[in-house]
Amino acid sequence: MTSASQKTMRIADVDALRGFALLGILQVNIMVFASAFYGLPTGEPEQGFRFNDWVDLIITTIFAMKFYLLFSFLFGYSVTLQMQSAVRAGEAFVPRFLRRQAGLWVIGLLHAVLLFHGDILSTYAILGILLLLWRNSTDRTLIKSAVWLISITAFLWASLGVLQWMAGEVQDPAQDMLNAQQAYIAYTGSLGSVIMQHINELKIMWLVLLLIQAPCALAMFLLGFLAGRHQFLAQPEQYRPYLKPAIKAGLFIGLPAALITALTTAFGTGSQWEIWGLALTLVTAPLMTFGIIALMLTFFGTKRGLFWRDALAPAGRMALSNYLLQSLICGFVYYGYGLVLIDKTTVFTNFLIAVMIFIFQLFLSHWWMKHYYYGPLEWLLRALTIGRWPDLKRKA
């Protein structure tokens, strides 16, 4: 096999990882669409720990706080590919990148207001610009900066847990129930009421993004950028020795910590235990994320894995379009302008709906990429990046 064909396979691995990340992100996001109680300090009304609670525990353990980190790592990796593209085009990288990030921010803002208040794209747009501050840093600086970002964020949340423990009970179940009822009325209403509810919830959501997801996403940007700088995922001889240690770290450290965090969420909602669980997962979730990456790369190297790599890669090549399409479909399924299934489905049903949506996207992406060079939004961002309209439809 030539080095060029090896590189193509490795790029397919990156696309497949990105496609797989879409499934994990959807499994978490769909829970937000499906319940007006999601994210409230007191959680949903207690009804005993039943089958669907076990399903929720498994989903939280495996998917929550891991797959957006995987997406973040791949974002940082892709920045190095964009730098190489600018060099090949003989153009300055920074102006191209700034145009791209501005477009991503606008798309993210529209996504947050119209479809899903938990949007991550606008945060990625800002963090991507911050990443430029590190683009000429040494490998050691990138690693140290990532470790400090994660460590400081975890320490601050652990300290907040201590403060809540000292303050005692601060929950207000009655207010939480009222907030849930208001959210339910808004989400089962017209498109306008849904949009207004998104705007109201963004006031809190952006604070959560700033204090939890943003620092950890930036840390993974830095590590992904480091991997891309050395073309890590394009060189099997480089990453192969790290696969088994990464899988072991994810299995024996990341997974138990994720389970502890899921248990604190299930049984200690709104308490200091949930906050301490969050602090724990902030430190250990990257280990589980790298374990997932290593596990998938190992799988892609098998005969059966090649089939799934080729099935996932088209979805990963148009990940931005698929991400927004997921929100559009979920909005139709759960909100008032569609099937109005919010608070009417079980956790297991939501899991199955997410799987069906993802399978649909796999087939749609395969068809789309067979006829077009880019996904719809990827094409728009490409145009903003290079300053002209690139070819979209493939020639026969």
C-alpha positions in Angstrom: 0.0 0.0 0.0 1.4 3.4 -0.9 1.8 6.2 1.6 -0.8 8.2 -0.3 -3.4 5.5 0.1 -2.5 5.0 3.7 -3.1 8.7 4.3 -6.5 8.4 2.6 -7.4 5.6 5.0 -6.3 7.6 8.0 -8.4 10.6 6.9 -11.3 8.1 6.6 -10.6 7.1 10.2 -10.9 10.8 11.3 -14.1 11.2 9.4 -15.5 7.9 10.9 -14.6 9.0 14.4 -16.4 12.3 13.7 -19.4 10.3 12.4 -19.4 8.1 15.5 -19.2 11.2 17.7 -22.5 12.3 16.2 -24.3 9.3 17.7 -22.9 10.0 21.2 -23.8 13.7 21.0 -27.3 12.9 19.8 -27.9 10.4 22.7 -27.2 13.2 25.1 -29.0 16.0 23.3 -32.2 14.1 22.7 -32.7 13.9 26.5 -32.8 17.7 26.6 -35.5 17.8 23.9 -37.5 15.0 25.5 -38.0 16.4 29.0 -39.0 19.8 30.3 -37.3 18.8 33.6 -33.9 18.2 32.1 -31.2 20.2 33.9 -33.3 21.4 36.8 -31.6 21.1 40.2 -34.2 18.8 41.7 -34.6 16.7 38.5 -37.8 14.8 37.5 -40.3 13.7 40.2 -39.2 10.6 42.0 -40.9 7.4 40.9 -38.5 4.8 42.1 -35.5 3.3 40.3 -36.9 1.4 37.4 -35.9 0.0 34.0 -35.7 3.4 32.3 -33.6 4.8 35.2 -31.1 2.0 34.5 -31.1 3.0 30.8 -30.5 6.6 31.8 -27.7 5.6 34.1 -26.0 3.7 31.2 -26.4 6.5 28.7 -25.1 9.1 31.2 -22.1 6.8 32.0 -21.1 6.2 28.4 -22.1 9.3 26.5 -22.4 12.3 28.7 -19.3 14.6 28.8 -17.3 12.2 26.6 -18.5 12.7 23.0 -18.4 16.5 22.9 -14.8 16.1 24.0 -14.2 13.7 21.1 -15.7 16.3 18.8 -13.5 18.9 20.4 -10.3 16.8 19.9 -11.2 16.3 16.2 -11.9 20.0 15.9 -8.4 20.8 17.1 -7.0 18.2 14.8 -8.9 19.6 11.8 -7.4 23.1 12.4 -4.0 21.7 11.3 -5.6 20.3 8.1 -7.0 23.8 7.4 -3.5 25.2 7.9 -2.1 22.8 5.4 -4.9 23.7 3.0 -4.0 27.4 3.2 -0.4 26.5 2.5 -1.4 24.5 -0.6 -3.5 27.4 -1.7 -0.7 29.9 -1.2 -2.9 32.0 1.1 -2.5 33.4 4.7 -4.2 31.0 7.1 -5.4 33.4 9.8 -7.8 35.5 7.6 -9.3 32.3 6.1 -9.7 30.8 9.6 -11.3 34.0 11.1 -13.9 34.1 8.2 -14.7 30.4 8.9 -15.1 31.0 12.6 -17.3 34.0 12.1 -19.6 31.9 9.8 -19.6 29.1 12.4 -20.6 31.6 15.1 -23.5 32.9 13.1 -24.7 29.3 12.4 -24.3 28.4 16.0 -26.3 31.4 17.2 -29.1 30.7 14.8 -29.1 27.0 15.9 -29.3 28.0 19.6 -32.2 30.4 19.0 -34.2 28.4 16.5 -33.5 24.8 17.2 -31.5 23.9 20.3 -30.4 26.1 23.2 -27.6 23.7 24.1 -25.7 24.6 20.9 -21.9 24.1 21.1 -21.0 25.7 17.7 -21.0 29.3 18.9 -18.7 28.3 21.7 -16.4 26.4 19.3 -16.3 29.5 17.1 -14.9 31.6 19.9 -12.6 28.9 21.3 -11.2 28.3 17.9 -10.0 31.9 17.7 -8.5 31.5 21.2 -6.7 28.4 19.8 -4.7 30.7 17.5 -2.9 32.0 20.6 -1.3 28.6 21.0 -0.6 27.7 17.3 3.1 28.4 17.6 3.5 27.0 21.1 5.7 24.0 21.8 4.3 20.5 22.4 5.0 20.8 26.1 3.2 24.1 26.4 0.1 22.6 24.6 0.0 19.7 27.0 0.6 21.8 30.1 -2.1 24.3 29.1 -4.6 21.5 28.5 -3.9 19.9 31.9 -4.2 23.3 33.7 -7.5 24.1 32.0 -9.0 20.8 33.0 -7.5 20.9 36.5 -8.5 24.4 37.4 -12.1 23.8 36.1 -12.4 20.6 38.2 -11.0 22.3 41.3 -13.4 25.2 41.0 -16.4 22.9 40.8 -15.1 20.7 43.6 -14.8 23.9 45.7 -18.4 24.9 44.8 -19.5 21.5 46.1 -17.8 22.2 49.4 -19.5 25.6 49.6 -22.9 24.0 48.9 -22.2 21.3 51.5 -21.4 24.1 54.1 -24.5 26.1 53.1 -26.9 23.1 53.5 -30.1 22.5 51.6 -30.6 25.2 48.9 -33.1 23.4 46.6 -36.5 24.8 45.8 -38.6 21.9 44.4 -41.7 24.1 44.0 -39.8 26.6 41.9 -38.3 23.8 39.8 -41.8 22.4 39.2 -43.0 25.8 38.1 -40.0 26.3 35.8 -40.7 22.8 34.3 -44.4 23.6 33.8 -43.5 26.9 32.1 -41.0 25.2 29.8 -43.5 22.5 28.9 -46.2 25.1 28.0 -43.6 26.9 25.8 -42.3 23.8 24.1 -45.7 22.5 23.3 -46.8 25.8 21.9 -46.0 27.5 18.6 -42.7 28.0 16.9 -42.5 31.5 18.4 -43.0 30.2 21.9 -40.3 27.6 21.4 -37.9 30.3 20.2 -38.7 32.6 23.2 -38.1 29.7 25.6 -34.7 29.0 23.9 -33.8 32.7 24.3 -34.8 32.5 28.0 -32.8 29.4 28.7 -29.7 30.7 26.9 -29.1 33.0 29.8 -28.3 30.0 31.9 -27.0 27.7 29.2 -24.2 30.1 28.2 -23.1 30.3 31.8 -22.9 26.5 31.9 -21.0 26.4 28.7 -18.6 29.0 30.0 -17.9 27.3 33.3 -18.0 23.6 32.3 -17.8 22.8 28.6 -15.7 25.7 27.3 -12.5 25.1 29.3 -12.5 21.4 28.7 -13.3 21.8 25.0 -10.4 24.2 24.7 -8.1 21.7 26.4 -9.2 19.0 23.9 -8.7 21.6 21.1 -5.1 21.9 22.2 -4.5 18.2 22.4 -6.2 17.6 19.0 -4.0 20.4 17.5 -0.9 18.7 18.9 -2.0 15.4 17.4 -2.7 17.1 14.1 0.7 18.9 14.1 2.4 15.5 14.1 -0.2 13.9 11.8 -0.8 11.5 14.6 -3.9 9.9 13.1 -2.3 9.7 9.7 0.6 7.6 11.0 -0.5 4.2 12.4 3.1 3.4 13.5 2.9 6.5 15.8 -0.4 5.8 17.5 -0.5 2.0 17.5 1.7 1.7 20.6 -0.7 4.0 22.5 -3.9 2.1 21.7 -3.9 -0.5 24.4 -2.7 1.8 27.2 -5.4 4.3 26.2 -8.1 1.6 26.2 -7.0 0.4 29.7 -7.0 4.0 31.1 -10.5 4.5 29.7 -11.8 1.2 31.0 -10.2 1.2 34.4 -10.2 4.9 35.3 -12.5 6.8 33.0 -15.4 4.3 33.0 -15.6 3.8 36.8 -15.4 7.5 37.4 -18.2 8.0 34.8 -20.3 5.5 36.6 -19.8 7.3 39.9 -20.7 10.6 38.3 -23.9 9.0 36.8 -24.9 7.6 40.2 -24.4 11.0 41.9 -26.6 12.5 39.2 -29.2 9.9 39.7 -29.3 9.9 43.5 -27.9 13.3 44.4 -29.4 15.6 41.9 -28.9 19.2 43.0 -26.7 18.3 46.0 -23.0 18.7 46.6 -22.6 15.0 45.6 -23.6 15.8 42.0 -21.2 18.7 41.9 -18.4 16.6 43.2 -19.3 13.9 40.7 -19.1 16.6 38.0 -15.6 17.6 39.2 -14.5 14.0 39.1 -15.7 13.5 35.5 -14.1 16.7 34.4 -10.7 15.2 35.3 -11.4 11.6 34.1 -13.7 12.1 31.0 -10.7 12.8 28.7 -9.3 9.4 29.6 -12.5 7.7 28.6 -12.6 9.8 25.5 -9.1 8.8 24.4 -10.1 5.2 25.3 -13.0 5.4 22.9 -10.8 6.8 20.2 -8.3 4.0 20.7 -11.0 1.4 20.8 -12.5 2.7 17.5 -9.2 3.0 15.8 -8.4 -0.6 16.8 -11.8 -1.7 15.5 -11.4 0.2 12.2 -8.3 -1.9 11.7 -10.3 -5.1 11.5 -12.1 -6.6 8.5 -15.5 -5.9 10.1 -14.3 -2.5 11.3 -13.5 -1.4 7.8 -17.2 -1.8 6.9 -18.3 0.4 9.8 -15.6 2.9 9.1 -16.8 3.3 5.5 -20.4 3.6 6.8 -19.6 6.3 9.4 -17.1 8.4 7.3 -19.7 10.1 5.0 -21.7 11.3 8.1 -18.4 12.6 9.6 -17.6 14.5 6.4 -20.8 16.5 6.7 -20.9 16.5 10.6 -22.0 20.1 10.8 -25.0 19.6 8.6 -25.9 16.4 10.4 -25.5 18.0 13.8 -28.1 20.7 12.9 -30.3 18.1 11.2 -30.4 16.2 14.4 -31.8 19.2 16.2 -34.3 19.9 13.5 -35.6 16.3 13.6 -35.7 16.3 17.4 -37.5 19.6 17.5 -40.2 18.1 15.2 -40.5 14.9 17.2 -40.8 16.6 20.6 -42.0 20.2 20.2 -45.3 21.8 19.5 -44.7 22.5 15.9 -44.4 18.7 15.3 -45.4 15.5 17.1 -45.4 17.1 20.6 -43.8 14.1 22.3 -42.0 16.0 25.0 -42.5 14.3 28.5 -44.5 11.6 26.8 -41.7 9.1 26.0 -39.5 6.9 28.1 -35.7 7.1 28.2 -35.5 3.8 26.3 -37.8 5.1 23.7 -35.7 8.2 23.3 -32.6 6.0 22.9 -34.3 4.1 20.1 -35.4 7.3 18.4 -31.9 8.6 18.5 -30.6 5.3 17.0 -33.2 5.5 14.2 -32.3 9.2 13.5 -28.6 8.3 13.3 -29.2 5.3 10.9 -31.3 7.6 8.7 -28.4 10.1 8.7 -25.9 7.4 7.7 -27.9 6.5 4.6 -28.6 10.1 3.8 -25.0 11.1 4.2 -23.8 8.2 2.0 -26.2 9.3 -0.8 -25.3 13.0 -0.4 -21.6 12.5 -0.4 -21.9 10.3 -3.5 -23.4 13.2 -5.4 -21.9 16.3 -3.7 -18.4 17.3 -2.6 -19.6 18.9 0.7 -22.5 18.9 3.1 -24.8 21.9 2.7 -23.4 23.9 5.6 -19.9 22.6 5.0 -20.1 24.1 1.5 -21.3 27.4 2.9 -18.4 27.5 5.4 -16.0 26.5 2.7 -17.2 29.5 0.6 -16.7 31.9 3.5 -13.3 30.4 4.2 -11.8 30.7 0.6 -13.8 33.7 -0.5 -15.5 32.1 -3.4 -18.2 29.5 -4.2 -16.6 26.1 -4.5 -18.0 23.4 -6.7 -20.8 21.5 -4.9 -22.2 18.9 -7.2 -19.9 16.1 -8.3 -19.5 15.7 -12.1 -20.8 12.5 -13.6 
